[in-house]
Amino acid sequence: MNKNNTITGRHIWLIAGESSGDLYGARIAEELRKADPTVKVSGMGGVKMKEAGVNILVDSSELGVIGIVEVLENIFKFIKIMLFLTREAIKQKPDAVILIDYPGFNIRFAKRMWKAGIPVIWYISPQVWVWRKSNIPKYVKYCKKMIVIFPFEEEFWAGTGMDASFAGHPLIDLVKERTDASIVRDPKQVVLLPGSRKSETSRLLYPFMETAALLKERHPDWKFTISAPRQRTCDDLEKMLAAFKKSNPALNWPEVDITCGKTAYWMQRASAGLAASGTVTVESAIANLPLTVAYRLNPITFLLARLIIRKLYRGFFTMPDIILNRCVFEEFLQFQVVPEVLADSVEKIMPGGKRYEEVQQGMEDLRNALSLGHVNAAANAARIILETVDKNKNR
């Protein structure tokens, strides 16, 4: 301890398996260092966590697969990473391991850490309120603490015996920081957000483009842009788009640019978007961008999921709708992803559309629900982490 009787020399691991977790992990690492300049932070993450000074043991940049089929294709890679991290954790004995979302991998790693006597804190609750409720006792057993980012989750976990705290949503702060007051919304601009994973873009790009073509016929002055989060996704989209145009030469194509790394800009410039379900729906709502949301899974994954999930939590699969327990963004799943249906939905949320005012109110309500009095969510999470670590050390 130092002269102020605060614990120093802590070693904390952060484990993030996909791009959103990498972003949140970077912010937590920064806030941990602000609270304790002596803290050492290591773990699994991507570019953002590395830039934040995290000692990267495993690069997770390309681990963001989704669905049962995709996981099976990468199973040996995951096993190798799991064994390596387990050996390193036992060797290094960090004061705590912070698992960020990524439940398929992290629940197995949590068990290994529990067996090794290394405290586990989970950041961003797995969506057990939707499916795999049988895993709840495992989370309660393996984790010292659950830090949640949606307000209803604190109440959900309270009934299970888990020590859970709502820290606020980190995107509130991130979106606020990158907001540019000089960007003016274009009432004729629509942005297409078909996802970040190839498993998503390969199933959504074509219906999104068909929707754009249909909207262009109805509204010749509307403009369309595809936004990709990183260069690899951009390259994949360009190849898929070229192949689709070649196989559908009769379709009246609108001019569509594919941009890379400018999603934050288009969230402020466009007046509506067509997006894959995921973190981007919450981010868009915070940025005040109305969306129509769609999602398609591998057919086998979808059939297996239907067997496991008897009904959607609160009747929705899009997070803004789940959080507010009402339809903010219209959502369309699997066979419902039809260009005519998507086009009708986008028209309703553009300026002057039938649902425009309703969606504006919904996005404002969502921002209020996630802001927790406008605190810094990452700083709040870092505080909870250090308090939990110190409490465990003092036992």
C-alpha distance (Angstrom), angle and dihedral (degrees) to the residues before:
residue distance angle dihedral
M1 . . .
N2 3.79 . .
K3 3.80 127.8 .
N4 3.82 91.4 -83.8
N5 3.81 90.0 58.3
T6 3.81 92.6 -116.8
I7 3.76 120.1 137.3
T8 3.80 114.6 -103.9
G9 3.79 135.4 -178.7
R10 3.79 95.1 47.6
H11 3.81 117.8 167.6
I12 3.80 114.5 -153.6
W13 3.79 129.8 179.9
L14 3.80 123.7 -148.3
I15 3.82 118.0 -161.2
A16 3.83 116.5 -164.6
G17 3.80 123.4 166.0
E18 3.80 104.6 -175.9
S19 3.81 141.5 32.3
S20 3.82 98.0 -88.9
G21 3.80 91.3 48.7
D22 3.80 89.8 48.5
L23 3.81 89.8 54.0
Y24 3.81 93.6 48.1
G25 3.79 91.9 43.5
A26 3.79 90.6 54.5
R27 3.78 91.6 53.7
I28 3.80 92.5 48.0
A29 3.82 90.6 49.3
E30 3.81 89.9 53.0
E31 3.81 92.2 48.8
L32 3.80 92.8 46.1
R33 3.79 89.2 56.2
K34 3.79 91.9 48.1
A35 3.80 89.8 53.3
D36 3.82 93.8 41.9
P37 3.84 118.1 15.1
T38 3.81 89.3 -169.7
V39 3.80 95.6 59.9
K40 3.80 118.4 116.9
V41 3.81 115.6 -146.8
S42 3.81 123.5 -164.0
G43 3.77 136.5 155.8
M44 3.79 148.5 94.1
G45 3.80 118.7 -35.1
G46 3.77 148.0 112.3
V47 3.78 140.8 -105.9
K48 3.82 97.2 -50.7
M49 3.80 94.7 52.1
K50 3.80 90.8 46.6
E51 3.81 90.0 51.5
A52 3.81 88.3 50.8
G53 3.79 89.7 59.3
V54 3.79 99.3 -101.5
N55 3.80 113.9 153.2
I56 3.83 98.0 -120.9
L57 3.80 111.9 -143.8
V58 3.83 93.9 171.4
D59 3.82 126.2 20.4
S60 3.80 106.8 -134.6
S61 3.82 97.2 -177.3
E62 3.80 94.4 119.0
L63 3.81 100.5 32.0
G64 3.82 97.3 91.8
V65 3.81 96.7 110.0
I66 3.77 119.5 147.1
G67 3.77 135.6 -157.5
I68 3.81 134.2 34.0
V69 3.80 96.2 -84.1
E70 3.81 94.0 49.4
V71 3.80 92.6 48.0
L72 3.82 91.4 51.9
E73 3.80 89.9 53.3
N74 3.83 89.4 57.4
I75 3.81 99.3 35.0
F76 3.82 97.4 118.3
K77 3.80 91.7 50.1
F78 3.81 89.9 53.6
I79 3.81 92.8 47.5
K80 3.80 91.5 51.5
I81 3.82 91.6 50.3
M82 3.81 91.9 46.1
L83 3.80 93.1 52.7
F84 3.81 92.7 45.6
L85 3.81 94.4 50.1
T86 3.79 92.1 45.8
R87 3.82 91.7 53.8
E88 3.81 91.4 47.0
A89 3.80 93.5 48.0
I90 3.80 92.3 51.1
K91 3.81 88.8 48.2
Q92 3.83 97.0 45.3
K93 3.83 98.0 33.6
P94 3.83 98.1 -154.9
D95 3.80 117.3 -154.9
A96 3.81 88.8 -118.8
V97 3.78 140.9 -6.9
I98 3.81 114.9 -136.4
L99 3.80 110.6 -154.3
I100 3.81 112.2 -158.5
D101 3.81 113.0 -154.1
Y102 3.88 110.4 -71.1
P103 3.83 93.1 117.0
G104 3.81 101.0 -178.7
F105 3.79 92.4 62.8
N106 3.79 99.6 26.5
I107 3.81 98.7 53.9
R108 3.81 88.6 58.7
F109 3.78 91.8 45.7
A110 3.81 90.2 47.9
K111 3.80 89.7 57.6
R112 3.79 90.9 52.1
M113 3.81 91.4 49.2
W114 3.81 91.3 48.5
K115 3.80 90.2 52.6
A116 3.82 89.0 49.1
G117 3.80 91.4 51.2
I118 3.82 93.8 -116.2
P119 3.84 114.0 140.6
V120 3.81 116.0 -116.2
I121 3.81 125.4 -151.9
W122 3.79 116.6 -174.4
Y123 3.80 118.6 -147.9
I124 3.83 117.9 -164.0
S125 3.75 107.5 20.3
P126 3.81 119.9 -110.0
Q127 3.79 108.4 -114.9
V128 3.78 95.1 -107.8
W129 3.79 87.6 144.7
V130 3.84 84.2 73.6
W131 3.78 105.0 37.6
R132 3.80 144.5 -12.5
K133 3.79 92.0 41.2
S134 3.79 85.7 161.6
N135 3.82 86.7 74.4
I136 3.82 93.2 62.7
P137 3.85 94.4 92.1
K138 3.83 88.5 52.0
Y139 3.79 92.8 55.3
V140 3.80 90.6 47.1
K141 3.82 90.4 49.9
Y142 3.80 99.2 44.0
C143 3.82 101.4 37.6
K144 3.79 130.1 71.8
K145 3.79 91.8 -165.4
M146 3.82 141.5 9.1
I147 3.82 116.3 -151.0
V148 3.80 109.8 -163.5
I149 3.81 131.3 -164.2
F150 3.81 100.1 -161.7
P151 3.83 119.1 69.1
F152 3.81 97.2 -135.0
E153 3.83 91.1 56.6
E154 3.82 94.4 68.8
E155 3.80 89.6 60.1
F156 3.81 91.8 43.7
W157 3.81 94.0 54.2
A158 3.82 92.9 42.4
G159 3.78 88.9 72.3
T160 3.81 92.8 55.7
G161 3.79 102.0 55.1
M162 3.80 93.4 -105.6
D163 3.80 117.7 137.7
A164 3.83 98.4 -126.7
S165 3.81 132.0 172.3
F166 3.82 130.7 -172.8
A167 3.82 109.1 -131.6
G168 3.81 99.5 177.7
H169 3.80 124.5 -104.3
P170 3.84 115.2 -67.0
L171 3.81 92.1 -145.1
I172 3.81 90.7 68.2
D173 3.80 89.4 68.8
L174 3.80 96.4 36.2
V175 3.80 94.5 52.0
K176 3.81 91.8 44.8
E177 3.82 91.9 52.2
R178 3.79 94.5 52.7
T179 3.80 96.9 42.2
D180 3.80 110.1 122.7
A181 3.80 113.8 -157.2
S182 3.82 90.4 -159.3
I183 3.83 92.3 66.2
V184 3.81 111.0 94.6
R185 3.78 122.2 -162.5
D186 3.80 115.7 -111.3
P187 3.84 108.3 -138.4
K188 3.82 89.7 -149.9
Q189 3.83 98.7 47.5
V190 3.82 124.4 104.9
V191 3.81 122.5 -177.4
L192 3.81 122.6 -153.0
L193 3.82 115.9 -146.9
P194 3.83 106.9 -177.4
G195 3.81 95.3 170.6
S196 3.79 140.1 -94.3
R197 3.80 101.7 -98.0
K198 3.80 123.3 75.1
S199 3.81 88.3 -130.8
E200 3.82 87.2 62.5
T201 3.79 101.4 38.3
S202 3.80 93.7 47.8
R203 3.81 90.1 59.4
L204 3.80 100.2 37.2
L205 3.80 107.8 36.1
Y206 3.80 95.3 74.4
P207 3.82 97.9 49.6
F208 3.81 89.0 42.8
M209 3.81 90.8 53.4
E210 3.80 91.7 46.6
T211 3.79 87.9 51.3
A212 3.81 90.8 50.6
A213 3.81 90.6 50.3
L214 3.80 90.8 51.1
L215 3.81 92.6 48.0
K216 3.80 90.3 48.4
E217 3.81 89.1 56.2
R218 3.80 90.3 51.9
H219 3.82 95.2 40.7
P220 3.83 111.9 26.2
D221 3.82 92.2 -177.4
W222 3.83 95.1 57.0
K223 3.82 118.5 107.3
F224 3.81 129.1 -148.1
T225 3.81 133.3 -157.0
I226 3.80 130.5 178.5
S227 3.80 113.6 -143.0
A228 3.82 120.5 -157.1
P229 3.82 122.3 -170.2
R230 3.81 96.7 -140.5
Q231 3.81 141.9 11.1
R232 3.79 96.9 -101.0
T233 3.80 91.0 55.0
C234 3.80 89.7 46.2
D235 3.81 91.4 53.0
D236 3.82 91.4 49.1
L237 3.80 91.2 49.5
E238 3.81 92.8 50.2
K239 3.82 91.1 52.4
M240 3.81 92.7 47.0
L241 3.79 92.6 46.5
A242 3.81 92.4 50.3
A243 3.81 90.7 49.4
F244 3.79 92.2 48.2
K245 3.80 93.4 49.7
K246 3.79 90.3 49.5
S247 3.81 92.5 51.9
N248 3.83 93.4 43.5
P249 3.82 104.7 41.9
A250 3.82 93.8 151.8
L251 3.81 93.9 61.5
N252 3.80 114.2 104.7
W253 3.79 97.9 -121.2
P254 3.80 121.4 -154.4
E255 3.78 117.8 -142.5
V256 3.79 105.5 -94.6
D257 3.80 125.6 179.1
I258 3.80 121.1 -156.4
T259 3.80 110.9 -142.3
C260 3.79 127.4 -170.5
G261 3.80 126.3 -142.3
K262 3.81 94.9 -4.7
T263 3.79 100.3 103.9
A264 3.81 92.4 117.4
Y265 3.81 89.3 55.4
W266 3.81 94.1 49.2
M267 3.80 90.9 47.9
Q268 3.80 86.3 62.1
R269 3.81 97.7 36.6
A270 3.82 103.0 44.1
S271 3.80 123.2 73.8
A272 3.83 94.8 -147.3
G273 3.77 140.1 3.2
L274 3.77 143.1 -152.7
A275 3.80 108.1 -142.4
A276 3.78 146.3 174.8
S277 3.79 113.6 -114.3
G278 3.79 113.3 -96.8
T279 3.78 143.0 79.9
V280 3.81 89.1 -33.5
T281 3.82 89.9 72.4
V282 3.81 92.2 61.3
E283 3.80 91.3 41.5
S284 3.81 91.0 51.8
A285 3.79 92.8 48.8
I286 3.80 91.0 51.7
A287 3.83 89.0 48.4
N288 3.82 89.1 49.7
L289 3.82 95.4 -115.7
P290 3.84 113.0 143.4
L291 3.80 113.8 -136.7
T292 3.74 144.0 -164.7
V293 3.82 105.6 -149.3
A294 3.80 128.1 -150.0
Y295 3.78 136.8 171.9
R296 3.78 138.8 -176.9
L297 3.79 126.9 -174.1
N298 3.77 131.0 -164.9
P299 3.86 102.5 -77.7
I300 3.81 92.0 -119.5
T301 3.81 91.8 48.3
F302 3.81 89.5 48.5
L303 3.81 93.3 51.6
L304 3.81 92.1 48.0
A305 3.80 90.9 46.8
R306 3.80 91.0 52.5
L307 3.79 89.1 54.7
I308 3.81 91.4 51.1
I309 3.82 99.8 38.7
R310 3.78 110.1 57.6
K311 3.78 93.4 -176.8
L312 3.79 138.3 -5.3
Y313 3.80 117.8 -98.5
R314 3.81 107.0 -97.0
G315 3.82 86.1 -9.0
F316 3.84 96.5 -74.5
F317 3.82 140.5 92.0
T318 3.83 97.6 -164.0
M319 3.81 113.3 89.4
P320 3.84 100.3 -135.0
D321 3.81 88.2 53.6
I322 3.80 92.8 47.2
I323 3.81 93.2 47.5
L324 3.81 94.6 51.3
N325 3.82 94.1 32.7
R326 3.81 91.7 -130.1
C327 3.79 138.8 81.4
V328 3.80 109.7 -81.0
F329 3.81 98.5 148.2
E330 3.80 116.6 28.6
E331 3.80 109.1 -122.5
F332 3.80 133.3 -156.2
L333 3.80 125.8 -167.6
Q334 3.83 132.2 -160.7
F335 3.85 109.7 -47.5
Q336 3.83 90.3 17.9
V337 3.82 89.4 68.9
V338 3.82 95.6 101.2
P339 3.85 121.7 150.4
E340 3.81 94.7 -131.2
V341 3.80 91.7 51.3
L342 3.81 93.5 45.4
A343 3.81 91.6 47.9
D344 3.81 92.0 52.6
S345 3.80 90.1 50.1
V346 3.83 94.2 49.8
E347 3.81 90.9 50.1
K348 3.81 90.3 56.3
I349 3.82 94.3 56.9
M350 3.81 99.0 44.2
P351 3.86 116.4 99.1
G352 3.79 107.8 -67.3
G353 3.82 92.4 17.4
K354 3.82 124.0 135.9
R355 3.82 94.3 -105.2
Y356 3.80 99.5 33.5
E357 3.83 97.9 105.1
E358 3.81 92.4 39.8
V359 3.80 92.1 53.9
Q360 3.83 92.2 45.6
Q361 3.80 89.7 55.9
G362 3.80 91.3 46.2
M363 3.80 92.9 53.5
E364 3.82 91.0 49.7
D365 3.80 90.5 50.6
L366 3.79 90.0 50.2
R367 3.80 93.6 51.9
N368 3.80 90.1 51.6
A369 3.82 91.6 49.5
L370 3.81 93.8 51.5
S371 3.80 101.1 40.0
L372 3.85 99.4 75.5
G373 3.79 91.9 -154.4
H374 3.81 91.4 -38.8
V375 3.80 94.7 -72.2
N376 3.80 122.3 158.8
A377 3.81 99.8 -94.7
A378 3.81 95.5 -159.8
A379 3.82 91.4 49.7
N380 3.79 89.3 48.2
A381 3.81 90.9 51.0
A382 3.82 91.4 47.6
R383 3.81 90.2 51.3
I384 3.82 91.2 51.5
I385 3.82 90.6 47.8
L386 3.81 94.0 51.7
E387 3.80 92.3 44.7
T388 3.80 90.2 51.8
V389 3.81 92.5 46.6
D390 3.81 92.3 49.0
K391 3.79 92.7 45.8
N392 3.81 89.2 53.4
K393 3.83 92.0 47.0
N394 3.79 92.4 51.6
R395 3.80 94.3 53.7
